[in-house]
Amino acid sequence: MREWLRWPVLRQLTGSDPLGRGQAARSAATDREHARTEDADEVVGSVCPYCAVGCAQRVYVRDGAVTQIEGDPDSPVSRGRLCPKGSASRSLVTSPARRTRVAYRRPYGTEWEELDLDTAVDMIAERVIRTRDETWQETDSDGTRLRRTMGIASLGGATLDNEENYLMKKLYTALGAIQIENQARI
């Protein structure tokens, strides 16, 4: 019945908060709200996966699921800030549209089929080893030792972080590939 007594404007004008920045602006609905980060079981440090800047992130996890990702204010690189892509990186693991199986189209095929990850990795490994064996150059025509393959190359992109690019460089170098680039160098 005296509903108008709870109006925020009335509380602002008659109370101790004339600018309406404190209690006058609060409502019962506001008091029921809380930050998603308050319910986290743990906070895990991470790095944004998009560009080569390496902005630090705090990943909030509850019941084994990511609930929020925010910038880490303790980071000397980003000081708690994230770009729009970094701020939306939670969708990388929580989006219902995220693919969780490998889509494969056979040579000359017209339809995609789903493969489990183990089968897809075995197929890739077999093809890499076969290509390396077929294109291996131990020496050139003058007898100079080359120990390389020109049949394998790598071009990394913006969704790879520094650690992934580092590991890819080591892998491809160990395979004998010499054509290795990533976005950070281009």
HELIX and SHEET records of a PDB file:
HELIX    1   1 GLU A    3  ARG A    6  5                                   4    
HELIX    2   2 PRO A    8  THR A   14  1                                   7    
HELIX    3   3 GLN A   23  ALA A   25  5                                   3    
HELIX    4   4 ALA A   28  ARG A   32  1                                   5    
HELIX    5   5 ARG A   36  ASP A   39  5                                   4    
HELIX    6   6 PRO A   84  SER A   87  1                                   4    
HELIX    7   7 SER A   91  THR A   94  1                                   4    
HELIX    8   8 LEU A  117  THR A  135  1                                  19    
HELIX    9   9 ASN A  162  LEU A  175  1                                  14    
SHEET    1   A 3 GLU A  42  VAL A  47  0                                        
SHEET    2   A 3 ALA A  56  ARG A  62 -1                                        
SHEET    3   A 3 ALA A  65  GLY A  71 -1                                        
SHEET    1   B 2 VAL A 102  TYR A 104  0                                        
SHEET    2   B 2 GLU A 113  LEU A 115 -1                                        
SHEET    1   C 3 TRP A 136  THR A 139  0                                        
SHEET    2   C 3 ARG A 145  LEU A 155 -1                                        
SHEET    3   C 3 ALA A 177  GLU A 181  1                                        
END                                                                             
